[in-house]
Amino acid sequence: MKNPALSLWLSSAHRVAGWWMGHGANALRRQQRTMLAEMTKAASGGAARPKRRKPRPLAKRKAP
């Protein structure tokens, strides 16, 4: 025999479990990205400083 109350309860439980699984997976991905960045930084001897670009010369305007 079908039980609509149990069906509703299981549907909402499944929805909540999916929400928690998604957040757990995202937290795991964030941790993996952080660890990979730290390992890469340690292997390369520290964070490299970005090179500065020289400013572009301004175009000279002609007097009217």
N, CA, C and O atoms as a GROMACS GRO file, in nm:
protein
  256
    1MET      N    1   0.082  -0.117   0.000
    1MET     CA    2   0.000   0.000   0.000
    1MET      C    3   0.088   0.126   0.000
    1MET      O    4   0.194   0.128   0.064
    2LYS      N    5   0.045   0.227  -0.071
    2LYS     CA    6   0.124   0.350  -0.081
    2LYS      C    7   0.100   0.438   0.042
    2LYS      O    8  -0.008   0.439   0.100
    3ASN      N    9   0.203   0.510   0.080
    3ASN     CA   10   0.194   0.599   0.194
    3ASN      C   11   0.242   0.737   0.151
    3ASN      O   12   0.362   0.759   0.141
    4PRO      N   13   0.150   0.830   0.125
    4PRO     CA   14   0.191   0.962   0.076
    4PRO      C   15   0.273   1.041   0.177
    4PRO      O   16   0.360   1.119   0.138
    5ALA      N   17   0.248   1.022   0.307
    5ALA     CA   18   0.325   1.095   0.407
    5ALA      C   19   0.471   1.050   0.405
    5ALA      O   20   0.562   1.132   0.415
    6LEU      N   21   0.492   0.918   0.393
    6LEU     CA   22   0.629   0.867   0.387
    6LEU      C   23   0.699   0.914   0.260
    6LEU      O   24   0.818   0.944   0.261
    7SER      N   25   0.624   0.920   0.151
    7SER     CA   26   0.682   0.966   0.025
    7SER      C   27   0.728   1.112   0.036
    7SER      O   28   0.837   1.146  -0.008
    8LEU      N   29   0.645   1.195   0.096
    8LEU     CA   30   0.683   1.336   0.115
    8LEU      C   31   0.804   1.348   0.206
    8LEU      O   32   0.894   1.428   0.180
    9TRP      N   33   0.806   1.270   0.313
    9TRP     CA   34   0.917   1.275   0.407
    9TRP      C   35   1.047   1.231   0.339
    9TRP      O   36   1.151   1.295   0.356
   10LEU      N   37   1.042   1.122   0.263
   10LEU     CA   38   1.161   1.074   0.194
   10LEU      C   39   1.208   1.172   0.087
   10LEU      O   40   1.328   1.189   0.066
   11SER      N   41   1.114   1.236   0.020
   11SER     CA   42   1.152   1.335  -0.081
   11SER      C   43   1.227   1.451  -0.019
   11SER      O   44   1.329   1.496  -0.071
   12SER      N   45   1.175   1.500   0.094
   12SER     CA   46   1.244   1.612   0.158
   12SER      C   47   1.377   1.568   0.217
   12SER      O   48   1.474   1.644   0.216
   13ALA      N   49   1.383   1.446   0.270
   13ALA     CA   50   1.509   1.396   0.324
   13ALA      C   51   1.613   1.382   0.213
   13ALA      O   52   1.730   1.414   0.233
   14HIS      N   53   1.570   1.336   0.097
   14HIS     CA   54   1.661   1.322  -0.018
   14HIS      C   55   1.711   1.458  -0.063
   14HIS      O   56   1.828   1.473  -0.099
   15ARG      N   57   1.622   1.557  -0.061
   15ARG     CA   58   1.661   1.692  -0.102
   15ARG      C   59   1.766   1.750  -0.006
   15ARG      O   60   1.864   1.809  -0.050
   16VAL      N   61   1.744   1.732   0.123
   16VAL     CA   62   1.839   1.784   0.223
   16VAL      C   63   1.973   1.711   0.212
   16VAL      O   64   2.078   1.773   0.222
   17ALA      N   65   1.967   1.578   0.192
   17ALA     CA   66   2.092   1.502   0.179
   17ALA      C   67   2.171   1.548   0.056
   17ALA      O   68   2.293   1.557   0.062
   18GLY      N   69   2.102   1.578  -0.052
   18GLY     CA   70   2.169   1.628  -0.172
   18GLY      C   71   2.233   1.762  -0.149
   18GLY      O   72   2.343   1.789  -0.197
   19TRP      N   73   2.164   1.848  -0.073
   19TRP     CA   74   2.218   1.980  -0.041
   19TRP      C   75   2.347   1.966   0.040
   19TRP      O   76   2.446   2.032   0.010
   20TRP      N   77   2.344   1.878   0.143
   20TRP     CA   78   2.463   1.858   0.226
   20TRP      C   79   2.576   1.796   0.147
   20TRP      O   80   2.692   1.833   0.166
   21MET      N   81   2.546   1.702   0.058
   21MET     CA   82   2.650   1.639  -0.022
   21MET      C   83   2.715   1.742  -0.114
   21MET      O   84   2.837   1.739  -0.134
   22GLY      N   85   2.635   1.831  -0.171
   22GLY     CA   86   2.690   1.936  -0.257
   22GLY      C   87   2.782   2.029  -0.183
   22GLY      O   88   2.889   2.064  -0.232
   23HIS      N   89   2.742   2.069  -0.064
   23HIS     CA   90   2.827   2.159   0.015
   23HIS      C   91   2.954   2.088   0.062
   23HIS      O   92   3.061   2.148   0.067
   24GLY      N   93   2.942   1.962   0.096
   24GLY     CA   94   3.061   1.885   0.135
   24GLY      C   95   3.159   1.870   0.021
   24GLY      O   96   3.280   1.882   0.040
   25ALA      N   97   3.106   1.844  -0.100
   25ALA     CA   98   3.192   1.831  -0.217
   25ALA      C   99   3.262   1.963  -0.250
   25ALA      O  100   3.379   1.964  -0.287
   26ASN      N  101   3.190   2.074  -0.235
   26ASN     CA  102   3.252   2.205  -0.261
   26ASN      C  103   3.361   2.236  -0.159
   26ASN      O  104   3.466   2.291  -0.194
   27ALA      N  105   3.337   2.201  -0.033
   27ALA     CA  106   3.440   2.223   0.069
   27ALA      C  107   3.564   2.140   0.039
   27ALA      O  108   3.676   2.187   0.057
   28LEU      N  109   3.544   2.018  -0.007
   28LEU     CA  110   3.656   1.932  -0.041
   28LEU      C  111   3.735   1.990  -0.159
   28LEU      O  112   3.858   1.989  -0.157
   29ARG      N  113   3.666   2.041  -0.258
   29ARG     CA  114   3.734   2.103  -0.373
   29ARG      C  115   3.814   2.225  -0.330
   29ARG      O  116   3.927   2.245  -0.376
   30ARG      N  117   3.757   2.308  -0.241
   30ARG     CA  118   3.831   2.425  -0.192
   30ARG      C  119   3.958   2.383  -0.120
   30ARG      O  120   4.064   2.444  -0.138
   31GLN      N  121   3.949   2.279  -0.036
   31GLN     CA  122   4.067   2.232   0.036
   31GLN      C  123   4.172   2.179  -0.062
   31GLN      O  124   4.291   2.205  -0.044
   32GLN      N  125   4.128   2.105  -0.164
   32GLN     CA  126   4.222   2.051  -0.261
   32GLN      C  127   4.293   2.164  -0.336
   32GLN      O  128   4.413   2.157  -0.360
   33ARG      N  129   4.218   2.266  -0.375
   33ARG     CA  130   4.279   2.379  -0.446
   33ARG      C  131   4.380   2.450  -0.359
   33ARG      O  132   4.488   2.488  -0.406
   34THR      N  133   4.347   2.468  -0.232
   34THR     CA  134   4.438   2.536  -0.140
   34THR      C  135   4.565   2.455  -0.120
   34THR      O  136   4.676   2.509  -0.123
   35MET      N  137   4.550   2.324  -0.100
   35MET     CA  138   4.668   2.239  -0.080
   35MET      C  139   4.755   2.236  -0.204
   35MET      O  140   4.878   2.240  -0.194
   36LEU      N  141   4.694   2.230  -0.321
   36LEU     CA  142   4.772   2.228  -0.444
   36LEU      C  143   4.848   2.359  -0.463
   36LEU      O  144   4.963   2.359  -0.506
   37ALA      N  145   4.783   2.471  -0.430
   37ALA     CA  146   4.851   2.600  -0.442
   37ALA      C  147   4.969   2.608  -0.346
   37ALA      O  148   5.075   2.659  -0.382
   38GLU      N  149   4.952   2.557  -0.223
   38GLU     CA  150   5.062   2.560  -0.126
   38GLU      C  151   5.176   2.469  -0.168
   38GLU      O  152   5.293   2.506  -0.154
   39MET      N  153   5.144   2.352  -0.221
   39MET     CA  154   5.249   2.260  -0.265
   39MET      C  155   5.324   2.318  -0.385
   39MET      O  156   5.446   2.304  -0.394
   40THR      N  157   5.252   2.381  -0.476
   40THR     CA  158   5.317   2.442  -0.592
   40THR      C  159   5.409   2.556  -0.550
   40THR      O  160   5.519   2.571  -0.602
   41LYS      N  161   5.361   2.636  -0.454
   41LYS     CA  162   5.443   2.747  -0.404
   41LYS      C  163   5.570   2.695  -0.337
   41LYS      O  164   5.678   2.751  -0.356
   42ALA      N  165   5.558   2.586  -0.258
   42ALA     CA  166   5.674   2.531  -0.190
   42ALA      C  167   5.772   2.469  -0.290
   42ALA      O  168   5.894   2.480  -0.272
   43ALA      N  169   5.720   2.404  -0.394
   43ALA     CA  170   5.806   2.339  -0.492
   43ALA      C  171   5.880   2.441  -0.579
   43ALA      O  172   5.992   2.415  -0.624
   44SER      N  173   5.818   2.556  -0.602
   44SER     CA  174   5.881   2.654  -0.689
   44SER      C  175   5.968   2.753  -0.612
   44SER      O  176   6.026   2.843  -0.672
   45GLY      N  177   5.978   2.737  -0.483
   45GLY     CA  178   6.065   2.823  -0.404
   45GLY      C  179   5.999   2.952  -0.363
   45GLY      O  180   6.068   3.053  -0.346
   46GLY      N  181   5.871   2.952  -0.346
   46GLY     CA  182   5.802   3.073  -0.300
   46GLY      C  183   5.723   3.134  -0.413
   46GLY      O  184   5.738   3.098  -0.530
   47ALA      N  185   5.641   3.227  -0.376
   47ALA     CA  186   5.556   3.293  -0.474
   47ALA      C  187   5.641   3.390  -0.556
   47ALA      O  188   5.716   3.470  -0.500
   48ALA      N  189   5.628   3.382  -0.684
   48ALA     CA  190   5.700   3.473  -0.773
   48ALA      C  191   5.626   3.606  -0.777
   48ALA      O  192   5.503   3.610  -0.782
   49ARG      N  193   5.702   3.714  -0.774
   49ARG     CA  194   5.640   3.845  -0.782
   49ARG      C  195   5.604   3.873  -0.927
   49ARG      O  196   5.683   3.845  -1.017
   50PRO      N  197   5.486   3.928  -0.951
   50PRO     CA  198   5.449   3.958  -1.089
   50PRO      C  199   5.536   4.070  -1.144
   50PRO      O  200   5.571   4.164  -1.072
   51LYS      N  201   5.569   4.060  -1.270
   51LYS     CA  202   5.652   4.162  -1.334
   51LYS      C  203   5.569   4.287  -1.357
   51LYS      O  204   5.453   4.281  -1.396
   52ARG      N  205   5.632   4.400  -1.332
   52ARG     CA  206   5.563   4.526  -1.353
   52ARG      C  207   5.579   4.569  -1.498
   52ARG      O  208   5.687   4.559  -1.556
   53ARG      N  209   5.472   4.616  -1.553
   53ARG     CA  210   5.477   4.667  -1.689
   53ARG      C  211   5.510   4.815  -1.685
   53ARG      O  212   5.470   4.887  -1.593
   54LYS      N  213   5.581   4.859  -1.785
   54LYS     CA  214   5.610   5.001  -1.796
   54LYS      C  215   5.482   5.070  -1.843
   54LYS      O  216   5.409   5.017  -1.927
   55PRO      N  217   5.455   5.187  -1.789
   55PRO     CA  218   5.334   5.257  -1.834
   55PRO      C  219   5.348   5.300  -1.979
   55PRO      O  220   5.456   5.337  -2.025
   56ARG      N  221   5.239   5.293  -2.049
   56ARG     CA  222   5.240   5.333  -2.190
   56ARG      C  223   5.252   5.485  -2.199
   56ARG      O  224   5.188   5.557  -2.122
   57PRO      N  225   5.332   5.533  -2.293
   57PRO     CA  226   5.344   5.679  -2.308
   57PRO      C  227   5.213   5.736  -2.359
   57PRO      O  228   5.146   5.678  -2.444
   58LEU      N  229   5.178   5.852  -2.306
   58LEU     CA  230   5.056   5.918  -2.349
   58LEU      C  231   5.076   5.978  -2.488
   58LEU      O  232   5.182   6.033  -2.519
   59ALA      N  233   4.975   5.967  -2.569
   59ALA     CA  234   4.983   6.025  -2.703
   59ALA      C  235   4.983   6.178  -2.691
   59ALA      O  236   4.906   6.235  -2.615
   60LYS      N  237   5.071   6.240  -2.766
   60LYS     CA  238   5.078   6.386  -2.762
   60LYS      C  239   4.963   6.445  -2.842
   60LYS      O  240   4.935   6.404  -2.955
   61ARG      N  241   4.898   6.541  -2.779
   61ARG     CA  242   4.786   6.605  -2.846
   61ARG      C  243   4.835   6.726  -2.924
   61ARG      O  244   4.926   6.797  -2.882
   62LYS      N  245   4.772   6.748  -3.035
   62LYS     CA  246   4.804   6.866  -3.116
   62LYS      C  247   4.719   6.982  -3.067
   62LYS      O  248   4.601   6.966  -3.037
   63ALA      N  249   4.780   7.099  -3.059
   63ALA     CA  250   4.706   7.217  -3.015
   63ALA      C  251   4.613   7.261  -3.127
   63ALA      O  252   4.650   7.258  -3.245
   64PRO      N  253   4.491   7.301  -3.091
   64PRO     CA  254   4.397   7.344  -3.197
   64PRO      C  255   4.429   7.477  -3.258
   64PRO      O  256   4.357   7.523  -3.347
   0.00000   0.00000   0.00000
